[in-house]
Every structure is written in structure tokens, then in C-alpha cells.
Amino acid sequence: MRSKRLPNSQATKNIVSKATEADRVFNGIVSDILAGAIRPREHLSERDLVARYGVSRTPVREATKRLFERGFVESGPKGVAVVMEIGAEDLQKLYELRVKLEGAAALEVMKNITPKEIDKLAQINKKFGAALAKRDLVKMLEIRADFHATLMEATRNRWLAMILIMLRDKAYVVRHYHWQDFNRATATLDIHNEMVEALREKDAKRFQKLVVQQIDAAITTYQNRLQAPSWNSTAMAGK
């Protein structure tokens, strides 16, 4: 009976290395999209990504494939990946859905969250405050994701958590704009502290209201920005 041939150790290392590189490229691109460093409708050419991340084409192609699968990009001219742009109407629908689901999730969090998880939220928010003081938007987005993920885990419903995290990722353009303003970012820090306080006091109604309030504030700010007249149109009107 012929024994099965074990894979070459070097080949195995190469496979693991490529997978790690693909993860790094994917995470790097997503982080840049969420932080606004890569803008909606921007083209992601394979050549540019290879140069940017210092890897071969294989991990770049794998990372790009995952970007398509997650809905971060769509196919543009000649199949080039283009960062998705969500229209105002679609964003409104997305946020209406988020309000409903996150409002329901807030009640599940209140029922299931542990004192240890509440303490973790408080620590995360301290880190958010430190990043805010440094005006580090990338770090702020990263820490806010940790805060949100901790809350979603506390629902004890992995399907609900997966859906809410996916919807939140789709709203990256709104979050990026919302937190570019220091006062609005500070308001987010304050709301997080109030949320932690409401959880400690087991005040479900207050906690749910704060969750919905934060979501509403973000989309309202973004919509006001879209409706505001541009500098050029204002200047022309004055002539």
C-alpha cells in the first residue's frame, strides 16, 4: 500500500505566507476605506496595490476577491476594482434598518451583558478618548469597532451580531464624515460613557435610546452635509 506523500514543508510555509500576506492586504485596504484614506469610486489597480503593500500579485488578487465578496468594491472598467459608493437613498434605507435592529439588539445586550463586559466597554472608551485627543481618526475607528463588537457579543446571538457588524461596515462613509469634526467625535465619547452608565444601572430604556440616538445623529449629520449648498453655488448666487 502506497503511503500518502506529506506536503513539502517549504511549500506549506509558502501557502501560509501567502495567506498571511492576503490578510494583511485585505485588512489594510479595508482600514483605509473605513478611515477615508481610500475614497468611494476610487480605482484599486493590482499594480498599485502590489507596490503599496510590497507583495506579489497572488495575495493582492486574493484580497481583492474578498473585497468583492464583502461588498467593499464593485467591478469597474476592464474589471478593475472600484470602491463602492452608496447613494443617499440607499444610506437612508440602511440606517432605518440599523435603527430597528440595533434597537432590538440593545435590549438583548441589557439582558445578557456581564459586569466584566461592561468594565471592558469603559476601558475601550478611555482608549477612544486618548485617540480622540490625538485626532487619530484611524485609531478612533478601530477602537469604536471594538466597542461595537463587544456590545454585539453581549447579545449572545451570533447571527444578529454578524448582520449588525456587516451593516455597520457598509456605513463607513457616514462614520468617517461624522468623526472628522472634533465636537461630534467628542459627543460620541460622551454618549459611550452614558451607555456604560446605563448598562451599570440596568436602565434598558435609557440604553436603547442612546443606541438609537447615536445612529440617528450620524446619518442626520451626513444628510445635512449632502443638502448643504456648495461654495461655488453660494458664490454664484451672490453675484
Order of alpha helices (4+ residues) and beta strands (2+ residues): alpha-beta-alpha-alpha-beta-beta-alpha-alpha-alpha-alpha-alpha-alpha-alpha-alpha
